[in-house]
Amino acid sequence: MSVFRVVGGPQNYAWGKLGSSSAVARYAAANDPEHVKIDENTPYAELWMGTHPKVPTIVYETGKPLSELIAQNPSKYLGDKVIAKFGSSKELPFLYKVLSIKKVLSIQAHPDKKLAQQLHASDPEHYPDDNHKPEMAVAITDFEAFCGFKPLAAIKHELETIPEFAELVGEKATKDFIANPSKENLKNVFHRVMSSDETFIAEVATKLVKRSVEEPSLFGNELADLIQRLNEQFPKDVGLFCGCLMLNHCNLKSGEAMFLQAREPHAYISGDIMECMAASDNVIRAGFTPKFKDVEVLVSSLTYSTNPVEEQKQPPAPFPRGSGDAKFALYDPPIDEFSVLHIKFDNAGKAQMKGIDGPSIVIVTEGTGKLNQNDENISLDAFEGGVYFIAPGAEVELVNESSKPFILYRAFCEA
């Protein structure tokens, strides 16, 4: 078969939404009701879809890993071009996820390929993969995140006007940055923040939060509120400085996307998203986390680019290989491992997708319909939470038999 149902694996990290308020929980329970029973007191954070060995996706009909099926016929399930490009005969080049976020994730960055190989070789416990991890987030619901450093002028203004920020950074580094707002001095400011003593951070953070309550106009109401909200989740944390004061605060509406290159600091704050990335689980953490922080590696590896929020967003493009009654929006970042296609029916109808020269995974996020591969007489029920694999070259017909919306997201690799 070239089109068939698969089952991903939910992950119960502490930052996930609780119980059925989590899209991850609802999708996982709908697609795998035999094994996933929603506990309303348990956080459901991520649903993994791919061949990463940490959480391998399973073929629904056989109960065996998708990677095993691919290995039996790599040309059929990956395509010769993808095999030649990425060198694997059983692994997808991408890892696809749903995330449901109640609490801020750790401020983090991901290494590029060269650094990933070095880190994996020297510290495989903390860096389990030798691959890079560029990633893209497409909002299912309203979504907020940190993404990249703020423009230099904005950081200069905060150092000039927020006493606690300047106190943490120190007099010399503050004066150097104000006199010359440059990438080099930004790196120095970030290093000063990240290497500060935890007791001192807690002391200054307490004063920062107090000032945000008493003088919100000094910060702007949105930033003052953000500092207070995140302090409730991670009291007196260094993330209040390296995140709230130094990184762009990005808000996405449903259907909007942002792309995060390797070596760019970011953190997801709240909402539900589709996330796609190169097949890696490498993370260099900075703040809002009790986990291992690799400060020196983080400081030395970042690009220190300071693009405004709008430049972090990934605009949708047309998808000429889709036709019919659905709307198609292609999010195609400047990397080889993946693209994501958003498919939406507002009313009943049919749509066709021509074959893609590489593997795909599709998930339904709203509504019900049919997913057909007419050449092989395949017709699958497509329901909210349903996950499907599409082999290279397979032409697919989508059918919405209802007047209600029917929404799908398709991640694919086409070398």
C-alpha positions in Angstrom: 0.0 0.0 0.0 1.1 3.5 -0.7 -1.3 5.2 1.8 -2.0 3.8 5.2 -2.7 4.7 8.8 0.1 5.1 11.4 0.2 5.7 15.2 2.5 8.3 16.8 3.5 8.4 20.5 2.4 11.0 23.1 4.9 12.5 25.5 3.9 13.6 29.0 6.2 16.5 29.8 5.4 18.8 32.7 4.9 21.9 30.4 2.0 20.2 28.5 -1.7 21.0 28.7 -3.7 18.9 31.1 -6.0 16.1 30.0 -8.5 16.7 27.3 -7.6 20.4 27.1 -4.5 19.2 25.2 -4.8 18.7 21.5 -2.0 16.1 21.9 -4.2 14.0 24.2 -7.3 14.3 22.1 -5.5 13.4 18.9 -3.6 10.5 20.5 -6.7 9.0 22.1 -8.7 9.3 18.9 -6.0 7.6 16.8 -5.0 4.9 19.3 -8.0 4.4 21.7 -6.8 1.0 22.7 -3.6 2.3 24.3 -4.3 6.0 25.1 -6.8 6.8 27.8 -6.9 10.4 28.8 -6.1 11.2 32.4 -7.4 14.7 33.1 -4.6 15.3 35.7 -1.8 14.4 33.4 0.0 16.8 31.1 0.1 15.8 27.4 2.9 17.8 25.7 4.0 16.3 22.4 2.8 13.8 19.8 5.8 12.4 17.8 5.3 11.2 14.3 8.3 9.8 12.5 11.1 7.2 12.7 13.2 8.7 15.5 14.2 5.8 17.8 13.2 7.6 20.9 9.5 7.4 20.0 9.0 5.4 16.8 5.8 5.7 14.9 3.9 2.4 14.4 2.0 1.0 11.4 -1.6 0.7 12.6 -2.4 -2.6 10.8 0.7 -4.5 11.8 1.7 -2.9 15.1 5.3 -2.8 13.9 7.6 0.3 13.6 7.3 2.3 10.5 11.1 2.2 10.1 10.9 -1.6 9.7 8.4 -1.3 6.8 10.6 1.4 5.2 13.7 -0.8 5.5 11.9 -3.6 3.6 11.5 -1.4 0.5 13.3 1.9 0.9 12.8 3.0 -2.7 9.0 2.6 -2.4 8.7 4.4 1.0 11.5 7.0 0.9 12.3 7.4 -2.8 15.7 7.1 -4.4 16.4 10.8 -4.4 15.7 11.1 -0.6 17.9 8.1 0.1 20.7 9.5 -2.0 20.4 12.9 -0.3 20.2 11.8 3.3 21.9 8.5 3.3 19.4 6.4 5.3 17.4 3.5 4.0 14.9 3.3 6.9 14.6 6.8 8.6 12.5 9.8 7.6 14.6 13.0 7.2 12.1 14.8 9.4 10.4 14.5 12.8 6.8 15.8 12.9 5.1 16.7 16.1 2.0 18.2 17.7 2.7 20.4 20.8 0.2 21.5 23.4 1.9 24.1 25.6 0.6 25.3 29.0 3.9 26.4 30.6 6.9 28.0 28.9 9.4 25.6 27.4 13.1 26.0 28.1 14.9 28.8 26.3 17.0 26.9 23.9 18.9 26.7 20.7 19.9 23.8 18.4 23.3 23.1 17.0 24.1 23.1 13.3 25.5 19.9 11.7 29.1 20.5 12.5 28.5 21.4 16.1 26.0 18.5 16.5 28.6 16.0 15.4 31.2 17.5 17.9 28.7 17.6 20.8 27.4 14.1 20.1 31.0 12.7 20.1 32.0 14.5 23.3 28.7 14.3 25.3 26.2 11.7 23.9 24.2 11.7 27.1 23.1 15.3 26.6 23.4 15.4 22.8 21.9 12.1 21.6 22.1 12.8 17.8 24.8 13.9 15.4 22.3 15.9 13.2 21.3 19.5 13.2 17.7 20.6 14.2 16.3 23.5 12.2 12.5 23.6 13.0 9.3 25.2 12.0 6.1 25.9 14.1 2.7 26.3 12.5 0.0 27.6 14.9 -3.1 25.5 15.3 -4.5 27.9 18.0 -3.3 31.3 19.0 0.4 30.8 19.9 3.2 32.8 21.6 6.9 32.3 21.6 10.3 33.8 22.0 12.3 33.8 18.7 15.7 35.4 18.2 17.3 38.4 19.8 15.5 41.7 19.9 16.9 44.5 17.7 20.0 46.1 19.2 18.3 49.4 19.8 15.6 47.8 21.9 18.1 46.0 24.1 20.0 49.3 24.5 16.9 51.0 25.6 16.1 48.3 28.2 19.7 48.6 29.6 19.2 52.3 29.9 15.8 52.3 31.5 15.5 49.0 33.5 17.9 49.2 36.5 17.7 45.5 37.3 18.8 44.5 33.8 21.9 46.8 34.0 22.6 45.5 37.6 22.7 41.9 36.4 24.8 42.7 33.4 27.3 44.8 35.3 28.5 48.3 34.9 31.2 47.8 32.4 29.3 45.5 30.0 26.3 47.8 30.2 28.4 50.9 29.3 30.2 49.0 26.5 26.9 48.0 25.0 25.2 51.4 25.3 28.3 53.0 23.7 28.4 50.4 20.9 25.4 48.2 20.4 27.0 45.5 18.3 26.8 41.7 18.0 30.1 41.3 19.9 28.8 43.4 22.8 25.4 41.5 22.7 27.3 38.3 23.1 29.1 39.8 26.1 25.8 40.9 27.7 24.2 37.5 27.1 27.2 35.8 28.6 27.1 38.0 31.7 23.4 37.2 32.2 23.8 33.5 31.7 26.9 33.0 33.9 25.6 35.1 36.8 25.4 33.5 40.3 22.0 31.9 40.9 21.5 33.7 44.2 22.3 37.1 42.6 19.9 36.3 39.7 17.1 35.5 42.2 17.8 38.7 44.1 17.7 40.9 41.0 14.7 39.0 39.5 12.7 39.7 42.6 13.2 43.4 42.2 12.5 43.2 38.4 9.2 41.5 39.0 8.3 44.1 41.7 9.1 46.9 39.3 7.0 45.4 36.5 4.0 45.5 38.9 4.6 49.0 40.2 5.9 50.6 37.0 4.4 48.7 34.1 4.7 51.7 31.8 8.4 51.4 32.0 8.3 48.0 30.3 5.1 48.4 28.3 2.1 46.6 29.5 2.6 43.5 27.3 6.2 42.9 28.6 5.3 43.7 32.2 2.5 41.1 32.0 4.8 38.5 30.3 7.4 38.9 33.1 4.8 38.4 35.8 3.2 35.4 34.1 6.5 33.6 33.5 7.7 34.4 37.0 4.7 32.5 38.3 5.8 29.5 36.3 9.5 29.8 37.0 10.1 32.1 40.0 13.2 34.3 40.0 14.5 32.5 36.9 17.3 33.8 34.6 14.8 33.4 31.8 13.1 36.6 32.9 16.3 38.4 31.7 17.6 36.2 28.8 14.1 35.6 27.6 11.7 38.4 28.4 14.2 41.3 28.1 16.5 40.0 25.3 14.4 37.9 22.9 11.6 38.9 20.5 8.1 38.1 21.8 6.2 36.6 18.8 2.4 36.0 18.6 1.0 33.8 15.8 -2.6 33.3 14.8 -4.0 29.9 13.7 -2.3 29.0 10.3 0.6 31.4 10.8 4.2 29.9 10.9 7.7 30.7 12.0 11.0 29.1 11.0 13.9 28.7 13.4 17.3 28.2 12.0 20.0 26.3 13.9 21.9 28.4 16.5 19.0 30.8 17.1 17.6 31.1 20.7 13.9 30.5 21.1 11.2 29.2 23.4 7.5 28.3 23.1 5.3 30.0 25.7 1.7 28.9 25.1 -0.7 27.4 22.5 -1.0 24.4 20.2 1.2 24.0 17.2 2.3 21.6 14.4 6.1 21.4 14.7 8.4 19.9 12.1 12.2 19.6 12.3 15.2 17.7 11.1 15.3 14.3 12.7 17.2 15.2 15.9 16.6 15.6 19.6 19.6 17.9 20.4 18.9 20.9 22.7 21.2 23.5 24.2 19.3 25.0 27.1 19.4 28.5 28.6 16.6 29.3 31.0 13.1 28.4 32.3 14.3 24.8 33.0 15.6 22.6 35.8 17.5 20.6 33.2 21.1 20.7 32.2 22.3 24.1 30.9 25.4 24.2 28.8 26.1 27.9 29.1 29.5 28.0 27.5 28.4 26.0 24.4 25.3 28.1 24.1 27.0 31.4 24.3 29.7 30.4 21.8 27.3 28.8 19.3 24.6 31.4 18.8 24.5 33.7 15.6 23.4 36.8 17.6 21.3 37.9 14.7 18.8 40.6 15.7 16.0 40.4 13.1 12.6 41.8 14.0 9.7 39.5 14.7 8.1 39.8 11.3 11.3 38.4 9.7 11.1 35.3 11.9 7.7 34.4 10.3 7.5 31.9 7.4 5.0 33.2 4.9 2.7 30.7 3.1 3.3 30.0 -0.6 0.9 28.4 -3.2 0.9 24.7 -3.8 0.3 24.1 -7.6 0.0 20.4 -7.1 -3.1 20.8 -5.1 -6.5 21.5 -6.8 -10.2 21.3 -6.1 -12.3 22.6 -3.2 -9.6 22.9 -0.5 -7.3 25.8 0.2 -3.6 24.9 0.2 -0.9 26.9 2.0 2.7 25.6 1.7 5.3 26.5 4.3 8.6 25.8 2.6 11.6 26.9 4.7 15.1 27.2 3.2 16.3 23.7 4.2 16.1 20.3 2.5 14.6 18.0 5.3 11.0 19.1 5.3 8.1 21.3 4.2 4.6 21.5 5.7 1.4 21.8 3.8 -1.8 23.2 5.4 -5.0 21.9 3.7 -8.4 23.4 4.7 -11.9 22.7 3.5 -14.5 25.3 4.6 -17.4 23.3 3.2 -18.1 20.0 1.6 -16.1 19.1 -1.5 -13.2 17.2 -3.0 -9.5 18.1 -3.6 -6.7 16.3 -5.3 -2.9 16.3 -4.6 -0.5 15.1 -7.2 2.4 12.9 -6.1 5.3 14.2 -4.1 8.8 12.8 -4.8 9.4 11.8 -1.2 7.7 10.5 2.0 4.8 12.3 3.8 3.0 12.1 7.1 -0.5 13.7 7.3 -2.6 14.5 10.4 -6.2 15.6 10.6 -6.6 18.4 13.2 -10.3 19.2 12.7 -13.3 17.5 11.1 -13.8 14.2 9.3 -13.6 13.1 5.7 -12.0 10.6 3.4 -8.4 10.1 2.2 -8.4 8.1 -1.0 -5.7 6.6 -3.3 -7.8 5.7 -6.3 -5.2 3.8 -8.2 -5.0 1.2 -5.5 -8.7 1.4 -4.5 -7.7 2.7 -1.0 -10.3 4.7 0.9 -9.4 5.6 4.5 -11.6 7.3 7.1 -9.9 10.6 7.9 -10.9 11.8 11.4 -9.6 14.4 13.9 -6.4 13.0 15.3 -5.9 10.4 12.5 -2.4 10.1 11.2 -1.4 8.7 7.8 1.7 7.9 5.8 1.8 8.7 2.1 4.5 7.0 -0.1 6.5 8.9 -2.7 4.5 9.5 -6.0 1.1 8.6 -4.6 -1.7 10.8 -5.8 -4.3 11.4 -3.1 -7.9 12.6 -3.1 -9.4 14.3 -0.1 -13.1 14.4 0.5 -15.1 16.5 2.9 -18.7 15.1 3.1 -19.7 17.6 5.7 -20.5 21.3 5.7 -18.1 21.7 8.7 -14.4 22.6 8.3 -12.0 19.7 7.5 -8.3 20.6 8.2 -5.1 18.6 7.6 -1.4 19.2 7.9 1.0 17.3 5.7 4.8 17.2 6.4 7.0 15.9 3.5 10.5 15.7 2.2 11.3 16.2 -1.4 15.0 16.2 -2.2 
